[in-house]
Amino acid sequence: MDPIRIAIVGVGKIARDQHIPAINGNSAFSLAATVSPHHHGPEGIPHFASLEDLIENGPAVDAVALCTPPQVRYDLAALALAKGMHVFLEKPPGATLAEVAALESRANKVGATLFASWHSRFAAGVAPARAWLAERTVKSAKIIWREDVRVWHPGQAWIWEPGGLGVFDPGINALSIATHILPRPFFLRTATLEIPANRAAPIAADIEFRDTAGATIHMDLDWRQTGPQSWDIIVETDAGTLKLSQGGAVLTLPTGTEHNEDMEYPGLYARFANLIRGGRSDADIAPLRLVADAFLRGNRQTVEAFHD
Amino acid sequence: MDPIRIAIVGVGKIARDQHIPAINGNSAFSLAATVSPHHHGPEGIPHFASLEDLIENGPAVDAVALCTPPQVRYDLAALALAKGMHVFLEKPPGATLAEVAALESRANKVGATLFASWHSRFAAGVAPARAWLAERTVKSAKIIWREDVRVWHPGQAWIWEPGGLGVFDPGINALSIATHILPRPFFLRTATLEIPANRAAPIAADIEFRDTAGATIHMDLDWRQTGPQSWDIIVETDAGTLKLSQGGAVLTLPTGTEHNEDMEYPGLYARFANLIRGGRSDADIAPLRLVADAFLRGNRQTVEAFHD
């Protein structure tokens, strides 16, 4: 089979660190072009200032990976789908739920693949965690995602603006894992969002979810964590405790701990190739829907101003 | 065919004014019981303090209509579905999007009907508006929903609490019509929510949506309107202007104005009976999804405190 000719749109840090190496490492793809008004891609790969420019003047491409901020992703995705291209969306898949639903329906109409990617679902411990939990009864779960925003998002003003997700930017990774590994759907019961006095988005959140069998899932998100950072999901079951730590990389079961190699972006691109070859889409919005529910239902508290 | 034996759960104003007369007026249904810890239903109809009590001690019922506030609706719906009953949800269908999705999936599993009702979609002008627009190209639309909260929601503190929708409580009716009559999907681009200094929910909102062909849909919601009230949707098309006014009751087309009889709740119950007879569900969450997107993305402004 000929490789899928793919263009990267948005050549920022995530594209350079993750997407380009994953594409280069997967023979199902060939990197056909890069698109960005700001940054060039790798030497020798045709580069365009805009997707329109690529479409008019560039080489033929079968697919695009959209690595731009979510606010501008809809227009790019709609244009690519209108040209029959397959679309890989970085997380979160859009700025709103309704635009992702519109893209999914458009993709189905034109017969193209839309892939809403959630990279944390491809962390090493996630697939075995899901398999283990599928045969257990979940009694309760805790999600503890506490990191230092000054380390991970230094000076990123947009993340605090309306439409930026604040602490849900990392928190949505936790939700993408939890919605994938927990065997029953869950939904929000109560939420408190802590908003710095000088910002629009939360710096911390305390959420209680419940699954359809009544089990409680508690989520503790905090961007003010100095010292050791926590990206842990702990699930109590009828067969003992499961712990996923380091953002899904390390899995501890009652039988011991597994450390496996990080395969997040290679895993995403393998999945994207499978979806394209199978003529299917995967636009699961469950993690973003839970975040929207938190904004819809949450109790907002104003806390100390945050300065970078 | 035997009538569908239905119980009303939550015997408040909406149940007495709308649901009970609509059920009594439709021979497909028979009112089998009422449930409320607070209020009795009509004379001669068996009454129970809780749904559990009805299930244990009451007559057999095939369906329930949930007329309680949305915050407690999930548990009632899940219990009813677990017993194989069909479920009619007042609007909005739940307190969160995820819980409605969980109910829909449960209903499909047990083979029961779940109906997320949007009464404004059955206002007299809505069906002909939808039919007329299906053959036109929409250039732009305006939704103007301005009413006096002191008249329509006097002293209803819960509507201002976190999880109460504020001005989106009436605004979601407008969105239920717009998502039904406009031929293309639309999604939020920008939103400003005005929150009174002493409340948690918006008293006004200014939203710009865009449809998938690029047409702008502007929504103006305000709960501070004294004097004449506005519940209007105006759509500019290639064949002239459509105006739905009085919440969908009155339709004005380039050819003239139609006044028809209000059939909202009779229309809802006719639809519910059809869904049950056809073994189908209708749990469209598009209106609530747009509201969640507004809370997720909206720019919040603090405005003057509101006192009843």
Interface residues (C-beta under 8 A of the other chain):
Chain A: Y74 A78 A95 T96 L97 A98 E99 A101 A102 S105 R106 P162 G163 P185 F186 F187 L188 A200 T212 A286 R289 L290 V291 A292 D293 F295 L296 R297 G298 N299 R300
Chain B: Y74 A78 A95 T96 L97 A98 E99 A101 A102 S105 R106 P162 G163 P185 F186 F187 L188 A200 T212 A286 R289 L290 V291 A292 D293 F295 L296 R297 G298 N299 R300
